[in-house]
Amino acid sequence: MKGINMHAVKGERLVVHAAHVGDAARVGEILEVRGEDGQPPYLVRWSGDGHTGLFFPSSDAYIDHKESPDSSG
């Protein structure tokens, strides 16, 4: 099985779809990219509670690339 192909830079937002209908998506700011060439894992600070943790995204997550201060493209 092939892994999730993601590319992110510090400062971008990570969004995880809600597991249940009616629940809000989880949104966090990527503080560090620990994989090669923008690949996971990511150190993320989650909005809402401010919890920081290492995150390995799955198919229910995506990177919000717009308005990233560190984006080069």
BAFI-3210 file (N, C-alpha, C; in Angstrom, 3 decimals, decimal comma, padded with zeros to 6 digits):
// residues 73
n [1|2|3|4|5|6|7|8|9|10|11|12|13|14|15|16|17|18|19|20|21|22|23|24|25|26|27|28|29|30|31|32|33|34|35|36|37|38|39|40|41|42|43|44|45|46|47|48|49|50|51|52|53|54|55|56|57|58|59|60|61|62|63|64|65|66|67|68|69|70|71|72|73]
n.u [000,840|000,579|001,921|000,573|000,827|002,120|003,019|004,474|005,171|006,700|004,440|002,179|-001,294|-002,738|-005,381|-007,792|-010,329|-013,526|-014,484|-017,092|-020,374|-021,395|-019,481|-016,712|-013,952|-010,495|-007,967|-004,688|-001,518|001,432|004,387|006,921|008,563|009,320|009,965|011,612|011,967|009,530|007,780|005,682|006,636|004,800|005,255|002,738|000,691|-002,324|-005,320|-007,714|-007,254|-004,526|-002,727|000,305|001,813|003,361|002,480|001,226|-000,151|-003,185|-005,423|-007,586|-006,769|-005,497|-003,283|-003,511|-002,548|-002,738|-001,915|000,435|003,161|005,789|005,822|007,023|005,843]
n.v [-001,174|002,180|005,198|008,314|011,084|013,952|017,388|019,934|023,115|024,923|026,808|026,486|025,399|022,506|020,395|018,275|016,173|015,856|013,055|012,313|013,109|016,442|017,129|019,348|020,088|019,350|021,732|022,807|024,478|024,043|023,583|022,486|020,642|017,394|015,340|014,363|016,713|018,154|016,216|014,216|013,199|015,855|018,528|019,826|022,532|022,554|024,311|025,814|024,153|024,484|022,428|020,715|018,475|015,585|014,649|012,248|012,308|010,937|009,674|011,299|013,864|017,096|019,560|023,001|025,159|027,869|031,300|030,898|031,868|030,944|029,770|029,060|029,204]
n.w [000,000|-000,849|000,604|001,906|-000,197|000,608|000,831|002,614|004,182|006,860|008,774|007,213|007,119|008,554|007,925|009,254|008,415|010,005|011,988|012,406|011,278|011,544|013,411|013,962|011,781|012,525|012,936|012,430|012,924|011,104|012,644|012,401|009,844|009,626|007,928|004,825|002,169|002,618|003,428|005,675|009,047|010,777|013,048|014,877|015,961|017,423|016,776|018,962|021,470|021,647|021,854|021,174|018,938|017,370|014,138|011,918|008,983|007,527|004,994|005,540|005,885|004,866|003,388|003,765|001,557|000,927|001,547|003,054|004,998|004,633|002,170|-001,076|-003,494]
ca.u [000,000|001,349|001,645|-000,045|001,800|001,880|004,164|004,125|006,242|006,403|003,484|000,935|-002,314|-003,103|-006,804|-008,215|-011,791|-014,192|-014,807|-018,533|-021,187|-021,725|-018,282|-015,837|-012,632|-009,364|-007,066|-003,477|-000,419|002,636|005,515|008,143|008,438|010,384|010,294|012,405|011,283|008,176|006,956|005,432|005,681|004,774|004,971|001,554|-000,001|-003,746|-006,132|-008,698|-006,632|-003,111|-001,908|001,331|002,192|003,854|001,320|001,426|-001,471|-003,741|-006,220|-008,609|-006,113|-004,890|-002,546|-004,080|-001,354|-002,921|-001,481|001,510|004,251|007,042|005,630|007,827|005,236]
ca.v [000,000|003,400|006,205|009,567|011,988|015,309|018,288|021,110|023,937|025,548|027,907|026,107|024,793|021,112|020,222|016,872|016,076|015,297|011,633|012,141|014,184|017,473|017,525|020,290|019,600|019,803|022,582|023,121|025,130|023,225|024,270|021,880|019,533|016,478|014,428|014,911|017,423|018,551|015,047|013,979|013,746|017,287|018,999|020,660|023,150|022,493|025,447|025,410|023,888|024,821|021,220|020,510|017,078|015,058|014,118|011,480|012,395|009,853|010,144|012,249|015,150|017,794|020,780|024,223|025,855|029,301|032,290|030,400|032,821|030,346|029,123|029,643|029,102]
ca.w [000,000|-000,969|001,620|001,509|-000,783|001,075|000,865|003,403|004,725|008,138|008,707|006,535|007,959|008,352|008,213|009,353|008,344|011,182|011,887|012,486|010,713|012,517|014,148|013,256|011,379|013,332|012,167|013,166|012,215|011,024|013,271|011,854|008,901|010,039|006,843|003,726|001,086|002,978|003,745|007,100|010,012|011,040|014,399|014,660|017,096|017,092|017,223|019,966|022,770|021,604|022,017|020,161|018,835|016,110|013,428|010,693|008,355|006,716|003,863|005,964|006,145|003,731|003,684|003,212|001,101|000,686|002,527|003,899|004,983|004,213|000,882|-002,143|-004,785]
c.u [000,887|000,946|000,987|001,047|001,440|003,171|003,726|005,384|005,759|005,452|002,194|-000,021|-002,559|-004,553|-007,118|-009,736|-012,343|-014,556|-016,311|-019,243|-021,560|-020,545|-017,462|-014,528|-011,591|-008,440|-005,863|-002,455|000,798|003,804|006,848|007,764|009,603|010,781|011,130|011,507|009,817|007,246|006,737|006,566|005,842|004,558|003,887|001,066|-001,465|-004,475|-007,169|-008,039|-005,140|-002,164|-000,918|001,712|002,685|002,697|001,741|000,083|-001,868|-004,620|-007,316|-008,034|-005,606|-004,183|-003,249|-002,889|-001,526|-002,474|-000,437|002,689|005,574|006,959|006,428|007,099|003,884]
c.v [001,240|004,398|007,434|010,490|013,419|016,084|019,545|021,870|024,527|026,723|027,571|025,459|023,349|020,967|018,730|016,855|015,431|013,836|011,376|013,350|015,161|017,921|018,490|019,608|020,103|020,600|022,894|023,800|024,221|024,052|023,781|020,780|018,605|015,470|015,132|015,607|017,732|017,417|014,928|013,166|015,252|017,533|020,060|021,237|023,264|023,712|024,928|025,222|024,201|023,639|021,106|019,043|016,715|014,345|013,449|011,432|011,140|010,480|011,136|013,642|015,763|019,049|021,945|025,118|027,363|030,137|031,767|031,368|032,248|029,668|029,837|029,633|029,533]
c.w [000,000|000,103|001,032|000,981|-000,400|001,022|001,599|003,784|006,048|007,920|007,991|007,526|007,551|008,792|008,202|009,389|009,612|010,936|011,864|011,890|011,826|013,365|013,303|012,866|012,368|012,433|013,037|012,284|012,251|011,547|012,736|010,875|009,194|008,973|005,785|002,711|001,393|003,349|005,255|007,730|010,185|012,527|014,243|015,991|016,697|017,621|018,209|021,317|022,803|021,801|020,865|020,142|017,450|015,415|012,132|009,971|007,584|005,641|004,254|006,238|004,848|004,215|002,996|002,848|000,965|001,883|003,498|003,846|004,488|002,847|-000,207|-003,473|-004,891]
res [m|k|g|i|n|m|h|a|v|k|g|e|r|l|v|v|h|a|a|h|v|g|d|a|a|r|v|g|e|i|l|e|v|r|g|e|d|g|q|p|p|y|l|v|r|w|s|g|d|g|h|t|g|l|f|f|p|s|s|d|a|y|i|d|h|k|e|s|p|d|s|s|g]
***
